[in-house]
């Protein structure tokens, strides 16, 4: 698994990931796989959790349901805080590393297991994203990313993320994934995007809608180049009204897909 990132919106959390993965060793077989696990726990306050990651896919598949259970148990505490939630994540991570990762610490680099997680939690007034690296856990605000494409994703997110709702954040997530997949080697295939709402529910953006957004992003970049040349004076001034009209229609088409 190669890139996963999350965005805090005003009314929830967006998690996104590409679907390319390897079997865990250099030159391993690349496959498509759904990369975001979601779970909902009913209680006094309904909790919604989404978990993705980067690294060895079988390790992420193994720890994700365990982490989901640990977070669900933690949210049943009526005195829940961000610190106690992070403590629950750290405890489960340390236990998993002790059993399944540290025993192989002396293996060669290409055989040594490793992974990072990205976790989004919505629980009443507690809305947060956490990332892991080895046995460390960090709360991410207003976005976080893990994986080989994370450095580039963070550069893009830093320039694009502002106060916005879940729909707008979903479009930004689709665009960032689109750019990372075509720029960073090892990131690719499809994109999974999950919306985690403040009311404790989750949903995926349909794959066909993500594909359509990616087609619109390609058109947007063509328009962006035209605007740059218009600013330089190398694009005919008469085309600007047509360009601005198309930008307006792109906004409507993107909104319809999120």
C-alpha positions as CSV (number, residue, x, y, z in Angstrom):
1,X,0.0,0.0,0.0
2,X,1.5,3.3,-1.1
3,X,-0.5,6.4,-0.2
4,X,-3.2,7.1,2.3
5,X,-4.3,10.5,3.7
6,X,-7.1,12.2,5.6
7,X,-8.6,15.7,5.7
8,X,-10.6,17.2,8.6
9,X,-13.7,19.0,7.3
10,X,-16.2,21.2,9.2
11,X,-18.7,18.3,9.3
12,X,-16.6,15.2,9.2
13,X,-13.5,13.5,8.0
14,X,-12.3,12.3,4.5
15,X,-10.0,9.4,4.2
16,X,-8.5,8.5,0.7
17,X,-6.1,5.9,-0.5
18,X,-4.9,4.4,-3.8
19,X,-5.5,0.7,-4.4
20,X,-2.1,-0.4,-5.6
21,X,-0.2,-2.7,-3.3
22,X,2.5,-5.3,-3.5
23,X,2.9,-8.7,-1.9
24,X,5.5,-7.3,0.5
25,X,8.8,-7.8,-1.2
26,X,10.7,-6.1,-4.0
27,X,9.2,-6.9,-7.4
28,X,6.2,-8.5,-5.7
29,X,2.9,-8.8,-7.5
30,X,0.8,-5.7,-7.7
31,X,-2.9,-6.0,-7.0
32,X,-6.1,-4.0,-6.5
33,X,-7.6,-4.1,-3.1
34,X,-10.1,-2.0,-1.1
35,X,-7.9,-0.1,1.3
36,X,-10.1,1.6,3.8
37,X,-11.8,-0.3,6.6
38,X,-14.8,1.4,8.2
39,X,-16.8,0.6,11.3
40,X,-19.7,2.0,13.3
41,X,-20.5,1.5,16.9
42,X,-23.8,2.5,18.4
43,X,-23.9,3.9,21.9
44,X,-24.8,7.0,23.8
45,X,-22.9,8.7,21.0
46,X,-22.5,6.8,17.7
47,X,-18.9,6.3,16.7
48,X,-17.6,6.1,13.1
49,X,-14.1,4.9,12.4
50,X,-12.1,4.6,9.2
51,X,-8.7,3.0,9.0
52,X,-6.2,2.8,6.1
53,X,-2.5,2.6,5.8
54,X,0.7,2.1,3.8
55,X,3.2,-0.7,3.9
56,X,2.8,-4.5,3.9
57,X,-0.8,-5.2,3.0
58,X,-1.2,-8.4,5.1
59,X,0.0,-6.6,8.2
60,X,-2.4,-3.7,7.7
61,X,-5.3,-6.2,7.0
62,X,-4.4,-8.0,10.3
63,X,-4.1,-5.0,12.6
64,X,-7.0,-2.9,11.2
65,X,-9.9,-4.9,12.8
66,X,-8.0,-5.1,16.0
67,X,-7.5,-1.4,16.0
68,X,-11.1,-0.8,15.2
69,X,-12.1,-2.9,18.2
70,X,-9.7,-1.0,20.5
71,X,-11.0,2.4,19.4
72,X,-14.6,1.3,19.8
73,X,-13.9,0.1,23.3
74,X,-12.2,3.4,24.2
75,X,-15.1,5.4,23.0
76,X,-17.4,3.7,25.5
77,X,-15.6,5.6,28.3
78,X,-17.9,8.6,29.2
79,X,-14.8,10.6,30.1
80,X,-13.2,10.1,26.7
81,X,-10.6,12.6,25.7
82,X,-8.2,12.9,22.7
83,X,-5.4,11.7,24.9
84,X,-7.2,8.6,26.1
85,X,-8.2,7.8,22.5
86,X,-4.6,8.2,21.4
87,X,-3.5,6.0,24.4
88,X,-5.8,3.2,23.1
89,X,-4.3,3.5,19.6
90,X,-0.7,3.4,21.0
91,X,-1.5,0.4,23.3
92,X,-2.9,-1.7,20.4
93,X,-0.1,-0.7,18.1
94,X,2.6,-1.6,20.7
95,X,1.0,-5.0,21.4
96,X,0.8,-5.8,17.6
97,X,4.4,-4.7,17.0
98,X,5.6,-6.8,20.0
99,X,3.9,-9.9,18.6
100,X,4.2,-9.6,14.9
101,X,6.9,-7.1,13.9
102,X,9.8,-6.9,16.5
103,X,10.5,-10.7,16.3
104,X,11.6,-10.1,12.7
105,X,13.7,-7.0,13.4
106,X,16.9,-8.7,12.4
107,X,15.6,-9.7,9.0
108,X,17.1,-8.0,5.9
109,X,15.5,-4.7,5.0
110,X,13.4,-6.1,2.1
111,X,12.0,-8.9,4.3
112,X,11.5,-6.9,7.5
113,X,7.8,-6.2,8.1
114,X,6.7,-2.6,8.4
115,X,3.6,-0.5,8.0
116,X,2.0,2.9,8.9
117,X,-1.7,3.5,9.7
118,X,-4.0,6.4,9.1
119,X,-7.0,6.5,11.4
120,X,-10.1,8.8,11.4
121,X,-12.5,8.9,14.3
122,X,-15.8,10.7,14.6
123,X,-17.4,10.5,18.1
124,X,-19.7,13.4,19.1
125,X,-17.5,16.4,19.7
126,X,-14.3,14.3,19.2
127,X,-13.2,14.4,15.6
128,X,-9.6,13.5,14.8
129,X,-7.1,11.9,12.5
130,X,-4.1,10.0,13.7
131,X,-1.1,8.6,11.9
132,X,1.4,6.0,13.1
133,X,5.1,5.4,12.4
134,X,6.6,2.3,13.9
135,X,5.1,2.4,17.5
136,X,4.6,6.2,17.6
137,X,1.2,7.9,17.1
138,X,0.6,11.5,16.1
139,X,-2.6,13.5,15.9
140,X,-2.8,15.2,12.5
141,X,-4.4,18.6,12.0
142,X,-5.9,19.6,9.6
143,X,-4.6,16.7,7.5
144,X,-2.3,13.7,7.6
145,X,-0.7,11.3,5.2
146,X,1.4,8.1,5.2
147,X,3.2,6.1,2.6
148,X,5.7,6.6,-0.2
149,X,3.5,9.4,-1.7
150,X,3.0,11.2,1.6
151,X,5.6,13.9,1.2
152,X,4.1,15.1,-2.1
153,X,0.5,14.6,-0.8
154,X,1.3,16.9,2.2
155,X,2.7,19.6,-0.1
156,X,-0.5,19.5,-2.2
157,X,-2.7,19.4,0.9
158,X,-0.9,22.3,2.5
159,X,-1.9,24.5,-0.5
160,X,-5.4,23.2,-0.9
161,X,-6.9,22.5,2.6
162,X,-8.9,25.3,4.2
163,X,-12.1,25.5,6.1
164,X,-14.5,23.4,3.9
165,X,-17.3,21.0,4.2
166,X,-17.2,17.2,3.6
167,X,-18.2,17.5,0.0
168,X,-15.5,20.0,-0.8
169,X,-12.9,18.0,1.1
170,X,-13.9,14.9,-0.9
171,X,-13.2,16.7,-4.1
172,X,-9.8,17.9,-2.8
173,X,-9.0,14.3,-1.7
174,X,-9.8,13.0,-5.2
175,X,-7.6,15.7,-6.8
176,X,-4.7,15.0,-4.4
177,X,-4.9,11.3,-5.0
178,X,-5.0,11.9,-8.8
179,X,-1.9,14.0,-8.7
180,X,0.0,11.6,-6.4
181,X,-0.9,8.6,-8.5
182,X,0.4,10.1,-11.7
183,X,3.5,11.6,-10.1
184,X,4.9,9.2,-7.5
185,X,6.2,5.8,-8.6
186,X,4.5,3.0,-6.7
187,X,1.2,4.9,-6.3
188,X,-1.5,4.1,-8.7
189,X,-4.6,2.2,-9.8
190,X,-7.9,3.3,-8.4
191,X,-8.7,5.6,-5.5
192,X,-10.9,4.8,-2.5
193,X,-12.5,7.7,-0.7
194,X,-14.6,7.4,2.5
195,X,-16.6,10.2,4.1
196,X,-16.9,9.9,7.9
197,X,-19.8,12.1,9.0
198,X,-20.2,14.0,12.3
199,X,-23.4,12.0,12.9
200,X,-21.4,8.7,13.1
201,X,-22.2,7.4,9.6
202,X,-19.8,6.6,6.7
203,X,-20.1,6.2,3.0
204,X,-17.8,5.7,0.0
205,X,-17.7,8.0,-3.0
206,X,-18.7,5.8,-6.0
207,X,-15.7,4.7,-8.1
208,X,-17.4,5.9,-11.3
209,X,-17.8,9.4,-9.7
210,X,-14.1,9.4,-8.8
211,X,-13.2,8.4,-12.4
212,X,-15.3,11.2,-13.7
213,X,-13.7,13.7,-11.3
214,X,-10.2,12.6,-12.6
215,X,-11.3,13.3,-16.1
216,X,-12.5,16.8,-15.0
217,X,-9.2,17.4,-13.3
218,X,-7.3,16.7,-16.5
219,X,-9.5,19.3,-18.2
220,X,-9.0,21.8,-15.4
221,X,-5.2,21.5,-15.8
222,X,-5.5,22.3,-19.5
223,X,-7.6,25.4,-18.6
224,X,-5.0,26.3,-15.9
225,X,-2.3,26.3,-18.6
226,X,-4.4,28.5,-20.8
227,X,-4.9,31.0,-17.9
228,X,-1.2,31.1,-17.3
229,X,-0.5,31.9,-21.0
230,X,-3.3,34.5,-20.9
231,X,-1.5,36.2,-18.0
232,X,1.7,36.1,-20.1
233,X,0.0,37.6,-23.1
234,X,0.5,34.5,-25.2
235,X,-3.1,33.4,-25.1
236,X,-5.7,35.3,-27.2
237,X,-7.7,37.7,-24.9
238,X,-10.9,36.8,-26.7
239,X,-10.8,33.2,-25.2
240,X,-11.0,34.4,-21.6
241,X,-14.8,34.5,-21.4
242,X,-15.1,31.0,-22.7
243,X,-12.5,29.8,-20.3
244,X,-14.2,31.4,-17.3
245,X,-17.6,30.0,-18.4
246,X,-16.1,26.5,-18.5
247,X,-14.6,26.9,-15.0
248,X,-18.1,27.7,-13.7
249,X,-19.5,24.6,-15.3
250,X,-16.6,22.5,-14.0
251,X,-17.5,23.6,-10.5
252,X,-21.1,22.3,-10.9
253,X,-19.9,19.0,-12.4
254,X,-17.4,18.3,-9.6
255,X,-20.0,19.2,-6.9
256,X,-22.4,16.7,-8.5
257,X,-19.8,13.9,-8.1
258,X,-18.9,14.3,-4.4
